[in-house]
Amino acid sequence: MRSYFQALPRPRALAAAALLALLALTSAPVAHADKDADRARAAVQSGEILPLSRILETVSSQYAGDVIGVELDRDDRIWQYEVKLLLPGGSVAKLKYDARTAALLKAKGRGLDDARRKP
């Protein structure tokens, strides 16, 4: 079965992933979602974290595949973006990035080495 995101041109797939991330923030109960969205927005505006667009650029420069989900979490006082990536071979990888520096913290998934772009 072919994924909807595989059929989209890359800029549209990235825009769709950004929309999914926004919907994920707003799918929680309204008061909680507003609080989370406000905290995330304030963190971006203050320079505490990078905007999602920068993280998606980093992912695209490091791995082949299509972003199918993004979450922004704050664990142990450290903001992290978790990106789910549909790899060319059809498997899904999970990538964790430091939201402040865009440094890759953790990557796991079958076929991830083959999807890695050469520097």
N, C-alpha and C positions, 0 to 999 in steps of 0.2 A: 504494500500500500504506500503510495507516494504522499509525503507530507505536504501540507499546504505551503509551508515555508520553503520547501525545495523548489517549488514552482515560481516563487517570487524572485524578481531581480534583487541583487544584494541590497541596494539602498531601501527598497520597499520592505525587505525582510528585517532590516535593522529598525526601520520605523515601526513595523509591526511588533518587534520585540520590545521596543520602548513603550508602545501602547500597552502591551501585556504587563510590563512592569508597573505602569501607572494603574492599570486595572487591579493588579495584585494589591497595591497600596490601598485602593478604595473598596476592595471586596470585604474587608473586615467590618465590624460594626462601625457606624458612622463616627462616633466620638473617638474611638480608638484609631481609626484610619486618619481622621483629621489630625490627631496628635502626632502620629507617626509621620504623616506627610509634612506637617509643620516642622518637626525636628529634622527631617531629611533636607527640606528646603533651606532651613537655617544653617545647617552644616555645610551645604554647598555654597551658600551666599557668604559665609564667614571664611571660606577657604579650608575648612576642616576636612572636607572630602571633595573628591573630583566629581564632576557631573557624569551622569550615565553615558553620555556621548563619548567622553574620553575613554571610559572603560571599554565600550564597544569597539572603538578604534584600536585599542590595545589588543583585544581578543582577535579582531580581524587580521591584525598584523602578525599574530603569533600562530593562529590555527586556521585551517580551512574548515568550513562548515557554516551552519546557520544557527543563530541564536534563537532558542525557542522559549527561554524563560530567564528572568532576572529577579533576584531578591536582594534587598539591602538590609543587612542585619547589624546589630551592634552587640558583639560578644566580648565580654571582659573589657569593656570600655574602648574596644577597637571596632571601627566601622569596617564591614566587609561586604563586597558585592559577590554574590554567588550566581554564576552564569551557567545555564544549561545549554549545551551546544550539540546540535545534531550533526554528527560527523558524516563525511562523504560515504563511508561504508554502511551507514544506517544506524550505528550505535549512538548512544547519548553519553556525553562526557559532562562532568561537573568541574567547574573551575572556580577557585576562590581567589579574589584579588583584594589586596589592601586598598580600601576606598580612598585613603589619603595619598598614596604614592602610585597606585596602579601596579604594584609589584605582585606577581603571581605567588600566592601562598601555598596553594594545593591544587593538584590536577589529578583526576582519576577518570578512567573510562577505557573500554576496550577500543583499540585502534587509535588511541590518542597520539602515539609516537608517529604513526603514518600521516596524521593530519597536521603535524607540526610544520609550520613554514620554515624554510631555511633562511637564516639571517643574511 
